[in-house]
């Protein structure tokens, strides 16, 4: 891979911890936060960020951390990649905002053309730009109901699609994400997602996808809802918040068969798994499916607020004035996205696949060493470590998971939780083998300290 595809080396030695954590300046900011900021924005570790570059995040006390979280899989090209920064700066000097709902501007069109050309779905494609993953999910379910004239949307247990009302109704990752907010959007059903680790249906891999889809076709379609009333099925090609879970290899192709047979739209939610993270631009490419809609966000613009819905031309047809966005596809985010996509195509996607395989191999070595590691799974640089108290029984261990995350933080590694007891590793796609070696060494020490 050409050196020019990466930003300059991250500043100085990293990770490097020079104060107790949190440091004195960090404690000052945390005290100010406690007085004023909404109390629901709780943190997993006490990190107060001052700046970031490449793979490194530096806090307000000068401590440097190796970043294997990437702003929840968002900073795909690394923090403050110079080409992304330049694209934003150049655009800001020309046009910051004018609203594409009312007027045209070139960078919006350029980005939509690029996404349509890259999306591997059949036929002519159209693109609608929004601000966040949740907004894109809302866009997709509105469009599905409009185009099909049907009401029911099917999602999956373990899925996370956002926290606005339609997206929250589809979310079924943790009860706390829905507790107290009902009633929810009507005509939404959930069924099981086909994966083999701690599967609630069948632990035999060869029958896993069949069993899970029978819950949909035999239970729902025979007892609860006529398939002719189902507008869409929305699925994460790799579940994110649910535990970084790739599905059984036959699950998505069989799901597509069910949808095609019943005139149901198939929506691929690639908010976390897309934009090169799994070693393909879209995670569904690993499974050979052809969805009707794709939802993108997070890594699409390297940290700038942007999301997209890509759909076939015959699907992307709105009633006049039925949908819009004041800031969706704002010029700065579009410029960042164009720069990001060019970098991804210039070697970062392949890098994610290669370094991700290296990371999984190193973590599997740790699994043989530490009893708390029940499973290592993932695709590319979307990797989950399942923390368990009993490996034989696959018993989730959320307390131990949190302790490992804390111990890793104390040693200078940033990770995040997901699922019942999974540690998610989702570094920027510029990560290289030496970064993996550092991260795995820290995780080795953290698991040792956690017991």
C-alpha positions in Angstrom: 0.0 0.0 0.0 1.4 3.4 -1.0 2.5 5.6 1.9 0.4 8.5 0.6 -2.8 6.7 1.5 -2.2 7.2 5.2 -2.0 10.4 7.2 1.3 11.4 8.7 2.5 9.2 11.6 0.5 9.8 14.8 2.2 12.3 17.1 5.0 10.9 19.3 5.0 7.6 21.1 1.7 6.0 21.7 0.1 4.9 23.9 1.7 7.0 26.6 0.1 7.6 30.0 1.7 10.4 32.0 -0.9 11.2 34.7 -3.3 9.2 36.9 -6.5 8.7 35.0 -8.5 10.9 34.9 -5.9 13.6 35.1 -6.4 17.0 36.9 -7.7 18.9 33.9 -9.9 16.0 32.9 -11.4 16.0 36.4 -12.2 19.7 36.0 -14.1 19.2 32.8 -15.9 16.2 34.2 -17.1 18.3 37.1 -18.4 21.0 34.8 -20.2 18.3 32.7 -21.8 16.9 35.9 -23.3 20.3 36.6 -24.8 21.1 33.2 -24.8 18.3 30.6 -27.8 16.0 30.2 -27.2 13.1 32.7 -28.0 10.3 30.2 -24.7 10.8 28.3 -22.8 8.4 30.6 -19.3 7.3 29.7 -17.5 3.9 29.9 -14.2 5.5 30.8 -13.2 9.0 32.0 -11.6 10.3 28.8 -11.7 14.0 28.0 -10.3 14.5 24.5 -8.3 17.5 23.4 -7.1 16.4 20.0 -6.5 13.4 17.8 -4.4 12.4 14.8 -4.3 9.1 12.9 -4.6 6.3 15.4 -4.0 8.4 18.4 -6.3 10.3 20.8 -4.8 12.8 23.2 -6.6 13.9 26.3 -6.5 17.3 28.0 -3.7 16.2 30.3 -1.4 15.0 27.5 -2.1 11.3 27.8 -2.0 9.5 24.5 -4.3 6.6 23.7 -4.3 4.0 20.8 -7.8 4.3 19.4 -9.6 1.0 18.7 -13.0 2.6 18.9 -12.9 5.3 16.1 -15.8 7.2 17.4 -18.0 4.1 17.2 -16.6 3.0 13.9 -16.9 6.5 12.4 -13.4 7.9 11.8 -12.8 5.5 9.0 -9.7 7.2 7.5 -8.2 8.0 11.0 -8.5 11.1 13.0 -8.0 14.4 11.0 -6.7 12.8 7.8 -5.1 15.7 6.0 -7.0 15.0 2.7 -10.3 15.0 4.5 -9.4 18.1 6.5 -8.3 19.9 3.3 -11.6 18.9 1.6 -13.6 20.4 4.5 -11.5 23.6 4.6 -11.7 24.2 0.9 -15.5 23.7 0.9 -15.9 25.9 4.0 -14.2 28.7 2.1 -16.8 28.4 -0.7 -20.1 27.3 0.7 -21.1 26.1 4.2 -24.9 25.8 3.9 -27.8 26.6 1.5 -30.1 23.5 1.8 -30.4 21.0 -1.0 -34.1 20.8 -0.5 -34.4 24.3 -2.1 -31.3 24.7 -4.3 -28.7 22.6 -6.1 -25.0 22.6 -5.3 -22.3 20.5 -7.1 -20.7 18.5 -4.2 -24.1 16.9 -3.3 -24.6 15.7 -6.8 -21.0 14.5 -7.1 -21.3 12.4 -3.9 -24.6 10.9 -4.9 -23.2 9.9 -8.3 -20.2 8.3 -6.6 -22.3 6.3 -4.1 -24.7 5.2 -6.9 -21.8 4.0 -9.0 -20.2 2.1 -6.1 -23.3 0.5 -4.7 -23.5 -3.2 -5.9 -27.2 -3.4 -6.3 -29.1 -4.2 -9.5 -30.3 -1.5 -11.8 -30.3 2.3 -11.9 -29.8 3.8 -8.4 -30.8 7.0 -6.6 -29.5 8.5 -3.4 -31.0 10.5 -0.6 -28.7 12.2 2.0 -29.5 12.8 5.6 -27.6 13.6 8.8 -27.4 10.4 10.9 -28.0 6.7 10.9 -31.3 7.0 12.7 -32.6 9.6 10.1 -31.6 7.3 7.3 -33.5 4.4 8.9 -36.5 6.6 9.2 -36.2 7.6 5.6 -35.9 3.9 4.5 -39.0 2.7 6.4 -41.1 5.7 5.2 -40.1 4.9 1.6 -40.8 1.2 2.0 -44.3 1.9 3.3 -44.9 4.4 0.5 -43.7 2.3 -2.3 -45.3 -1.0 -1.3 -48.5 0.3 0.2 -47.9 -2.1 3.0 -47.5 -1.3 6.8 -45.5 -4.1 8.5 -41.7 -3.8 9.0 -39.7 -6.8 10.2 -36.5 -6.4 12.2 -34.3 -8.7 14.3 -33.5 -9.3 17.9 -30.1 -7.9 18.7 -30.4 -5.1 16.1 -29.7 -1.5 16.7 -31.1 1.0 14.2 -31.2 4.3 16.3 -33.1 6.1 18.9 -35.7 8.2 17.0 -39.2 6.7 17.2 -39.3 4.5 14.1 -35.6 3.5 14.5 -36.1 2.9 18.2 -39.1 0.7 17.5 -36.9 -1.4 15.2 -34.1 -1.5 17.7 -34.0 -4.7 19.8 -30.5 -4.7 21.3 -31.1 -3.9 25.0 -34.3 -3.2 26.9 -32.8 0.0 28.4 -32.8 1.6 24.9 -36.7 1.3 24.8 -37.7 1.4 28.5 -40.1 4.1 29.3 -40.6 5.5 25.8 -43.6 3.6 24.5 -46.0 3.4 22.8 -43.9 2.6 19.8 -44.5 2.8 16.0 -47.1 0.2 15.1 -46.8 -2.7 12.8 -43.2 -3.7 13.6 -42.2 -7.3 14.3 -38.9 -8.9 15.4 -37.5 -12.3 14.7 -34.2 -14.1 15.4 -30.9 -13.3 13.7 -29.0 -16.4 12.5 -25.7 -16.8 14.2 -24.2 -19.8 15.8 -22.6 -18.5 19.0 -25.0 -18.8 22.0 -27.8 -19.2 19.4 -31.3 -19.2 21.0 -32.7 -21.5 18.3 -30.3 -24.2 17.3 -26.5 -24.6 17.9 -26.0 -26.8 14.8 -24.4 -24.5 12.3 -25.7 -26.2 9.2 -29.4 -25.8 10.2 -29.0 -22.4 11.9 -30.2 -20.1 9.1 -33.1 -22.4 8.2 -34.4 -22.6 11.8 -34.2 -18.8 12.2 -36.0 -18.1 9.0 -38.7 -20.6 9.8 -39.6 -18.5 12.8 -40.4 -15.7 10.3 -42.1 -17.8 7.6 -43.8 -20.4 9.7 -44.7 -18.4 12.9 -45.3 -14.9 11.7 -46.5 -15.6 8.2 -48.8 -18.4 9.2 -50.1 -16.9 12.5 -49.5 -13.2 12.9 -49.3 -11.3 9.6 -49.9 -12.0 5.9 -46.7 -11.6 4.0 -48.6 -9.4 1.5 -48.8 -6.8 4.3 -45.1 -6.8 5.0 -43.4 -3.8 3.4 -39.8 -4.5 4.3 -37.3 -6.5 6.3 -34.4 -4.4 7.7 -31.2 -6.3 8.6 -27.7 -5.5 9.6 -25.4 -7.6 7.4 -23.2 -7.8 10.5 -24.9 -6.9 13.8 -23.1 -4.0 15.5 -24.5 -3.0 18.9 -25.9 -6.5 19.3 -22.4 -7.9 19.7 -20.4 -7.6 16.4 -22.0 -10.8 15.1 -21.6 -12.0 11.5 -24.6 -14.1 10.5 -24.5 -17.8 9.3 -23.2 -17.8 5.8 -26.6 -18.9 4.3 -28.8 -16.6 6.3 -28.8 -13.4 4.2 -29.2 -15.3 0.9 -32.1 -17.3 2.3 -33.6 -14.1 3.7 -33.4 -12.5 0.3 -35.3 -15.5 -1.2 -38.1 -15.0 1.3 -38.3 -11.3 0.5 -38.3 -11.8 -3.2 -40.9 -14.6 -3.0 -43.3 -12.3 -1.1 -42.7 -8.9 -2.8 -41.0 -7.6 0.4 -38.2 -5.0 0.2 -34.9 -6.0 1.7 -33.1 -3.1 3.5 -29.4 -3.5 4.4 -28.5 -1.4 7.4 -24.8 -0.8 6.8 -24.5 2.1 9.3 -21.8 0.4 11.3 -20.6 -2.4 9.0 -20.3 -0.4 5.8 -17.7 1.9 4.2 -14.9 -0.7 4.0 -14.9 -1.8 7.7 -15.3 -5.5 6.9 -12.8 -5.6 4.1 -15.5 -4.9 1.5 -17.1 -1.5 0.8 -20.4 -3.0 2.0 -20.6 -6.0 4.4 -23.4 -7.6 2.4 -20.9 -8.2 -0.4 -19.5 -11.1 1.7 -22.8 -12.9 1.3 -23.7 -12.2 -2.3 -27.1 -10.6 -1.8 -28.8 -7.8 -3.8 -30.8 -5.6 -1.4 -33.4 -3.1 -2.5 -32.1 -0.3 -0.2 -28.8 0.4 1.6 -28.4 2.6 4.6 -25.1 4.3 5.3 -23.7 6.6 8.0 -20.8 6.6 10.5 -17.7 6.0 8.4 -19.1 7.6 5.2 -17.5 11.1 6.0 -14.7 10.3 8.5 -16.5 11.9 11.4 -18.6 14.6 9.7 -22.4 14.2 10.2 -23.8 12.5 7.1 -25.9 9.5 6.2 -27.4 8.1 3.0 -30.1 5.9 1.6 -29.3 4.2 -1.7 -32.2 2.5 -3.5 -33.2 1.2 -6.9 -34.8 3.8 -9.1 -38.2 2.1 -8.9 -38.1 2.2 -5.1 -36.8 5.8 -4.7 -40.0 7.5 -5.7 -41.5 10.0 -3.3 -44.8 11.8 -3.2 -44.0 15.5 -3.8 -43.0 17.1 -0.5 -43.2 13.9 1.4 -39.6 13.9 2.7 -36.7 16.4 3.0 -33.9 17.6 5.2 -32.6 21.1 6.0 -29.0 20.0 6.7 -28.9 16.5 5.2 -26.0 16.4 2.7 -24.6 19.7 3.9 -21.7 20.9 1.7 -19.0 20.3 4.3 -20.0 16.7 5.0 -20.4 15.9 1.3 -16.9 17.2 0.7 -15.5 15.0 3.5 -17.4 12.0 2.2 -16.0 12.4 -1.4 -12.5 12.6 0.1 -13.2 9.6 2.3 -14.5 7.4 -0.5 -11.5 8.2 -2.6 -9.2 7.1 0.2 -11.1 4.0 0.9 -10.8 3.0 -2.8 -7.1 3.8 -2.7 -6.2 0.8 -0.5 -7.9 1.3 2.8 -10.6 -1.3 2.2 -8.0 -3.9 1.4 -6.0 -2.8 4.4 -9.0 -3.4 6.6 -9.4 -6.9 5.4 -5.7 -7.8 5.7 -5.1 -6.2 9.1 -8.5 -7.4 10.4 -7.5 -11.0 9.7 -4.2 -10.4 11.5 -6.1 -9.0 14.5 -8.5 -11.9 14.7 -5.6 -14.4 14.6 -3.8 -12.6 17.4 -7.0 -12.5 19.5 -7.6 -16.2 18.9 -4.2 -16.8 20.5 -5.4 -14.8 23.5 -8.5 -16.8 23.6 -6.5 -20.0 24.2 -4.7 -18.2 27.1 -7.5 -16.4 29.0 -10.6 -18.2 30.4 -12.7 -15.0 30.2 -12.6 -15.0 26.3 -15.5 -17.1 25.1 -15.5 -16.2 21.5 -13.6 -14.1 18.9 -15.6 -13.1 15.8 -15.8 -10.5 13.1 -15.0 -9.5 9.6 -12.2 -7.1 8.7 -11.8 -4.4 11.3 -15.1 -5.1 12.9 -14.1 -7.6 15.6 -15.8 -8.7 18.8 -14.4 -10.4 21.9 -17.1 -12.2 23.9 -16.3 -12.1 27.6 -17.8 -15.0 29.6 -17.6 -16.3 33.2 -18.1 -19.9 32.1 -16.8 -20.8 28.7 -18.5 -24.2 28.5 -21.9 -22.6 29.3 -21.1 -19.4 27.3 -22.3 -17.3 30.2 -22.2 -13.6 29.5 -20.0 -11.6 32.0 -20.8 -7.9 31.6 -19.0 -7.0 34.9 -15.8 -8.6 33.8 -16.2 -7.1 30.3 -16.3 -3.6 31.9 -13.3 -4.4 34.0 -11.2 -5.4 31.0 -12.2 -2.2 29.2 -11.2 -0.1 32.2 -7.9 -2.0 32.6 -7.1 -1.5 28.9 -8.0 2.2 29.2 -5.5 2.6 32.1 -2.8 1.1 29.8 -3.7 3.5 26.9 -6.1 1.5 24.7 -9.6 2.7 23.8 -12.3 0.1 23.2 -16.1 0.0 23.6 -18.7 -2.4 24.8 -21.5 -3.9 22.8 -24.0 -6.8 23.2 -24.5 -8.5 26.5 -20.7 -8.8 27.2 -18.7 -8.1 24.1 -15.7 -5.8 23.6 -15.9 -4.2 20.2 -12.7 -3.5 18.3 -13.3 -1.1 15.5 -10.1 0.9 14.8 -9.7 3.4 11.9 -9.1 1.6 8.7 -5.5 2.9 8.6 -4.6 0.5 11.4 -1.5 -1.5 10.7 0.1 -4.7 12.2 2.2 -2.8 14.8 -1.0 -1.1 16.1 -2.6 -4.5 16.4 0.4 -5.8 18.3 0.2 -3.0 20.8 -3.5 -3.4 21.2 -3.3 -7.2 21.7 -0.5 -6.8 24.2 -2.6 -4.3 26.3 -5.6 -6.6 26.1 -3.5 -9.5 27.2 -2.5 -7.5 30.3 -6.0 -6.3 30.9 -7.6 -9.8 30.8 -4.8 -10.9 33.1 -5.6 -8.2 35.6 -9.4 -8.9 35.3 -8.9 -12.5 36.2 
